[in-house]
Amino acid sequence: MSMLISCETKEFSSRFYSEGIRTQKTMELFPSLIEAFLAGVITLCIYFYSVAKIRTSSNRINRRKLPPEAAGGWPILGHFHLLRGPQLLHITLGKLADKYGPIFSLRLGRHRLVIVSSMELAKECFTTNDVTFSNRPKTVALHHMSYNLAMFPFNEYGPYWRDLRKISMLKLLSSQRVAKLRDVYESEVKAMISSVYVSYGMPIDMKNYFGELTLNLMVRIIAGNIEKKIDLFERDKWQKEIREFFQKIGRFTLSDVRPFLKWLDFEGLENDMKKTAKAMDSLLQTWLEDHKRKKNSAINGANNEQMDFMGELLRVIDSVAVEFPEFDADTIIKATCQTMMLAGTDTMSVTLTWTLSLLLNNRHTLRKAQEELDLHVSRGRQVQESDVNNLIYIQAIIKETLRLYPPAQTPPPRESLKDCIVGGYHIPKSTHLYVNLWKIHRDPVVWPNPLEFRPERFITTHKELDVRGQHFEFLPFGSGRRMCPGIGFALQIVTFTLASLLHGFDISTPSDEAVDMTGIFGLTNPKATPLEVVFTPRLSPLLYG
């Protein structure tokens, strides 16, 4: 009997021990299960709260007429998948405009976007509603890559933006300042011509040459003494960083859609943005320290080195920094120099690359441009800056290039400060505005045969159009308060560079093949592939230096 009791006791103890282990394991898993359950509940609550909020807002707004919303939006993410590529953004938006009309809306998570694709609506946005659309949306890319909005083009509309823009215009982009820089850009262009001459007869990647030209030029203008400064970094790496900056700053991340999705950075975009920003900051900091040493040196004093843009900023930064304590003086200088460096380098090289590509695909236009150069310059000397105003046909070539391939086919978005009306539709406060220049510049009602490259249109039917934002069928540099401030600066250098190249050489492609005109996804619109060009001198060897 006692043995039976003992066996039963052992069996009970064994079962109790096993159940205890299972219970313990269950208890150990319980917190994880609870956490997962709570995370799911919180996500669902946020989702349904967002949906309810949007519906409540929509019900309130729907009393007024909203622009039509494109179909295909996803829950939570909205139309995020359409805006990420791989198809170029302006093409995606252009196809949607064909379906929904010249004004329609998209959703980017919690944000509402309105896309405008006609000159009439663009005029309404940039005149009647210009102040309303004077802000910029705050994105993750801008946070990481613009010194947390210290780069004034991306800062909100207000005193900081106005003051830094004014200083940049006065110290770098004004017509008087551009005139003083003539020797700098003439010498850089002549150096490029000499380099091309040495390599004539062999294919040259002019996309790379133009990038190098504008980089050298902007380094000299921003930081002075290029021979010394350019050794501080690898030129190819710097060009790569500039290219990546514009590709990344135009990208949307999941954090822009819904902040709570930040941990789902599958592609590592935010990490890449931080690396690019750090690389650029390191170079700018080196330049700044060099300028500070020169400023404090009794030997150099008011040396010409301090006539560059960074030196000019150092002279006025104390009064600026006092007004805007949210940024320290060094950050303001670096952010403003980075703005000028990036904008000048990329927009000019992109425009030159597309212009030469179009000419190579339209050889009759190229020959006509050379005939103009022979008439006004002759083959007995090189092109000079004073010749530029007489080169009407070459100016028309650049305008036609800017129509078909503006530096940004869809310029950086704006954000509405308050409710407004566009095209009879109600646009709520905080709506992001996108103006699709690619669609406006190809409107067949305004531009006969819009896909054809016809510079003559800017000498005949569209002679009165300029690039300064007053003609809304042609807005390559934008319009209104937020338009590009460096128009005169860019056009002078681009025109002089193109004229010098066409005057000095006959130009062709290897095997006379057509140039690939594919672009890359990004804030600006660069050519996707190299531009291989073969040059043949057309002047006396003595004129190439």
N, C-alpha and C positions, 0 to 999 in steps of 0.2 A: 504493500500500500504506500509505504513511504517512498519506494522507488518510483511508483506511478506519479505521485505528487511532485517528486523531484524533476521527473521528465517533463511534466506539464509546465512546471515553473520555468525550466530552462527554455522550453519552446516559447512560452509567453515572453520571457526576457529577450529572446532572440527577435521575436516579432516586434516587440516594443522598441528594441535597439534599432532595427531596420526602419521602422516607421519614423523613429526619431531622426535618423539620418536624412530620410526623404523630406521630413518636415523642415529640417535645418537647411537643406539645399533649396527647398521652396522659399524659405524665409530669406535666403541669400539672394535669390533671383527676384524676390518681390519688389525691392526698391527699383531695380532696372525696369521691371514691367510697369511700375507706377510712373517712372520718368517718361518712358515711351508713351504711355497712355496720356499723361498730362501734356506732352509735347504735341501729340495728335489733336487733343482737345483744344489746346491754345491755337494751333494752326487753323483748325476749323472755325474757331470763334473769330479769329482775325479775318478769315476769309468771308464769313457770313456778315461780320460787322462792316467790312469794306463794301460788300455787295449792297447791304442795306443802306449804307451811307451814300453810295453812288446812286442808288435808286431814289433815295430821299432827295438828294441834290438834283437828280434828273427830273423828278416830279416837280420840283420847285422851278427848275429852269425850263422845263418843257412847255411852260405857259408861253415861253418865247421860242421862236423858231431857231433850232440849232442846225449847223451844217450837217449834211448826210454823213453817217458813219460807215466806213468800209466794213464789209462782212469779213469773217474769218478770224475775229479776235478770240483769244483763249481766255479761260477763267484765270484770274490773278495776274497773268502776264500781259493780257491784251494783245496788241499787234507786235510784240517784241520780236517774234520770229521773222517778221517781214523787214524789220529795220536793221537786222544784224548782218545781212549779206547772205550768200556770196555775191548776189547781183548788186550792182552799184545802186546806191540809194536813190539818186535822181531818176534812174530808169524805172525802179520799182514804183516810185511816187508818180512818175509820168504815166505808167500803165493804169494805175488806180485813177488818175485824173481822167483818162479816156473813158473810164467806166462810170465815175461818180460826178464828174464835172470839175470846173476850175477851182472850186473850194469844197473840201471834204475834211472829215476828222478821223483820227485814229486814237487808240488808247495805248499808253505805255504804262501798264500797271495802274497806279493811282493818278497818273498825269493824263490830261487831255491835250492832244495835238491837233492843230488845224493847218492844212496844207493849201497854199495858194499857188495857182498856176496860170494866171493871166495878168496882162499889164494893167488892166483896169483895177483889179483887186490889189495888185502890188502898190499902185498909186494910192489907193485908199489906206493901205497899211502904213505907208511911209510918209504920208502928208497929214490927212485928217487924224490918224491914230498913231502918229510917229512917237509922241511922248508916251502913249499908253503901251506901245511895244518897245520900250527903251531898255528893258531889263534883259538879263541873260539867265537861262535856267542853270541851276547849280547841279553839276553832275559829279560823279565819283572821279572821273578823269580830270576834271578841272581842279578838284580838291588836291589830287596828288601831283599834278603836272603844271599848275600855274601858281605855285607858292600860295595855295589856298586862296585863290582869286586876287592875289597881289598884281598879277598881270592885268593891266587896266582894261583891255578889250573884253575881258570876261567878268569884270567886277560889275556890281549893280550900278544902275544909273544914279549918279549923285556927285558930290564934291570931289571924291577921290578920282573917279573916272574923268571928270572934267579937267582937273588940275594936271593929271599925268598925261592926258591927251594933249593939252595945251603946251606943256613942256616939251613933249616929243615933237610936236609940230614946229615949235620955235627953234629947238636945238638940232633938229635933224631933217625934218620933212618939208620945211618951207622952201619957196622958190629961191630965196636968197642963199639958204644953206646948201641947196642942191648945186647952185652956181659955184659956190666955194669948193665943192667936192669934185668939180669937173676934172682936175688933174688926176685925182685918185682913180676915178672910173675909166678915164681915157688910158691911163697907164696899164690898168689891169686888162682892158680889152686888147690893147696892142700886144701885151705879153701873150695873150691867148692866140692872137693871129700869128705871132711868130712861132708858137708851139705847133700850131696846125701846119704851118708852112714846112717846118722841119719833117713832119710826118706825112707830107702829101703823097698821094698815090696808094696809101694803105688805108684800110677801113678804120675809122675812129668812132668811138662811142660818144656822140655829142651830148647825149643825156648826162653822161658823167662829166664831160668838159664844162657844160653849162653849170652843173652843180658846183664844180670846183671854182669856176669864175665867180659866181655869186657868193660863194663861201669866202673866198679870199677878199673880195670887195667888202663884204659886210664886216669881216673881222677887222679890216683896216679902219673902216668908218666907226665901228663901235669901240674897238679896243686899241687902235693905233698900230704902230710898228709891226707889220705882219711877219717880217722875217724872223723876229724874235718870238712873237706870240704863237705863230703857227707850229713851232717846234714843241710846244707844250702838250700837244695831243696829236693823235694820228688823224690825218685829214679824212681818210676813208671812214674811220669810225665815227667822226663828228658828222659827216654827211649821213651816215646810217642812222645816227641818233635823231637828226632833224627829220629824216623821212619817217622814222618810227613814231616820233612825236605826233606828227600830223595824222598818221594812221590810227594811233591809239586815242588821241584826244577827241576824235569823232566817233568813237565806239560807245555803244550802250552796254552797261553791265547789269547783272541781276539786281545789284544794290540800287541802281537807278529806278528799277521797276518797283521793287518792294524791299525796303531796308532789311527786313527780317530774313531775306534770302541771301544775305551777304556771304554766308558760309558755303553757298553753292557756286563758288567761283571755279567752275570746272576747268576752264582754260588758263587759269592763273593770270588773267588780264590785270588785276589790281597789282599783283606782284611785279609784273612787267612794267606797268606804269611807274611804280615807285623806283625801279632800277633806272629807267630812262631819265626820270626827273633827277635822280641822284647823280647820274653821269654828267648831265648838263650843268647842274649846280656846282659840281666840283671844278669844272673849267671856269665858270663865271667867277667863282670865289678866288681862283688863282689870279685872274685878271684884276679883280677888285683890290686884292692885297698889293699887287704891283702898282696900281694907281695910287693907293694910299701912301706907299713909300715915296713915290715921286712927289706927291702933293706936300709931304712933310719934309722933303729934301730942300735945303737952302740952295743947293747947286742947281737943281732943275727949276725950282720956283714955278713961274708961269711958262714953262717950256711948251713948245708946240705939241708935245705928247699929250698935254692936257686939253688940246683942242678937239680930241675925239669925243664921242658921245658919252662914254662912261666918265671921262674927266669933267665934262660939262655938268653931268648929274651930280658929281661929287661937290661941285661948287654951290649947288642950290639945295642939296638934300636936307640940310639941317632945318630950314624953314618948312619944308614939305613934311618931314617926319614929325615935327611938333603938331602939325594940323591933323595927322592921321596916326595916332598912337597904336592902332591895331596892328600896324606893321613896323618893324624896326627899319632903320635907314638902309642897312645892307640889303635887306630883303626887297625894299622898293627899288634900289638900284639894279639888283640882279634881275628882278622880275621885268623891269622896263627894258633893260638891255636884251633880255631873252625874247621879249615881244618883238623888238625891232630886228633882232638877228634872225629869228625864225620866219617872220613875215617877209622880210626882204629876200632872204635866201631862197625860200621855197617858191614863192609866187613868181619871181622873175625867172628862175630856172625852168619851172613848169611852163610858163608862157613861151619862152624861147624854144623849148623842146617841141611843143605842139605847133608853133609857127613854122619851124623848119620842116617838121613832118608833113604839114599840109602843102608846103611849097614843093617838096619832093614828090608828092602825089599829084601835083598840078604844075608841071614843068613850064607851061606857057606863062603862068603867073610869075614864076621865078625869073624867066627871061625878061619879062616886062619890067620887073623891079630892077634888074641890072641895067636895062636901057635907061631908066630914070637916073640911076647912079652915074652912068657914063655921061649923061647930059649935064647934070648939076655939079658933079665932082670931077669928072674926067678920069683917065687912067694914069695921069701924071703925078698924082699925089694920093695920100690916104684920106679917108673920111675924117672930117673934123666935127666937133660938137656943133659948130655954127651952121653946118650943112643940114642938120636934122629938120629944121622948119621948112625947108624947101622940098623935102622928100614926101610929097603928098600920097603917092601910091604906096610907099612902104608903110606910112601911117595907116592907110586903109587896110593893108594886109594884116597889121597887128589888130586893128579893130575887128576885122572879120574873124580872126583867130579867137579873140576874146568873146565874140558872139557864140561860136561853136564850142570853144573850150575855155570858159572862164576859169580862173584859178580855183574857185569853189563853185561847182555846179549847183549845190545847195548850200548857201552860206550858213554860218553858225546860227542856230535858232535864237529867237527872241522870246520874251515872256511878258504877258500882259500884266500891267500893274493894277488894272481894274476892268470891270465889264465894259464891253464896247460893241459896236455893230460893224460888220464887214460884209459887203455884198448883200445886205438885208438880213443877215444871220446874226444871232446873238452869240457873242464870244465871251465866255465867263472869265473872270479874273484868274490869273495863274495859268492860262492856256499857253502852250508853246507854239510859236509861229514858225513855220518853214515856208520859204519862198523858193519854188523850183525854177531857177533860172534856165536850166536845160530845156524845160517845157516852154517858157516864155520866149526864149531866143529862137525857138523853132516853130513858132506859131505861123502857119501858112497864110493867115489873114494879114499879118503884118509883114512877113518876110516871104516873098515869092521864091519858090524852089528853096525852101529853108535848109535842106540838107546839103546843098551845093556850096562849095567854097568860092565866093564871088566878091572879092575886095572892091570891085567897081561899084557895088551898091552904096558904099560909103563916099563915093565921089559924085554919084548921080541921085538916085531916089532917096537915099538916107543920108545925104550930105550933112544935114543939120544936126545929126545925132552925135553927142560926145559921150564920154565914159564917166561923167561926174555926177550921175545919179538923178539928173533932171528929166531924162527921157525914159519912161518906165517900160518901154519895150526893149531896152538895152541897158542892163544893170550889172556889168561884169564886176564892179567893185562895190555893189550894194547901193543903198540910198539912205537918206535921213541921217539922224544923229549917229547911228552906229556904222555908217559906211566907212570903208578903208580910208585912213588919213594920208596914206603914202602914194596916192595916184600919180602925181606929177613926178615924184622921185622914181617910181618904177617905170613909167612910160619913157622918161628921158633915157634911162640906162638900157632898157630893152630895145628901143628904136636905134640908138647908137650902136649897140652890139650887133644887131641884125644887119644894119646897113654896112658895117665894117666887114662882116663875114661875107655877105653877098657881093660886095665890091671887090674883095680880095680873091675870091675863088669861084670857079665853076664847080657845081655841086651835083653829085649823083649818089645812088645807092649801089652796093655790090651787086653785080649782075643785073642792075636796073630793076630790081624787084620793087613792088609797092611796099610802103611803110605800114606796119601793123599799128592800128589806131586804138588798141584796147587800153582802157584806163584801170586804175587801182582803187579799191575801196578806201576811203579816208576823208578827212576834213577838206583837204585840197584834192586836186584831180590830176595826179601825175600819170605819165605813160607807163604801162606795165612792163614793156620790154625795152631793151637798149635801142638806141637810134644810131645804127651803123651808117656812116657817111664817108664817101671818098671825095677828096678835094683836089682840084687842079688849079694852080696859080694862074691868075689872069693879069697880073701887073708885073712891072719890072722887079727883079730880085732885090734891088736896092731898097724897095719900099717895105720890105718885110722885117727889117731890123736885124 
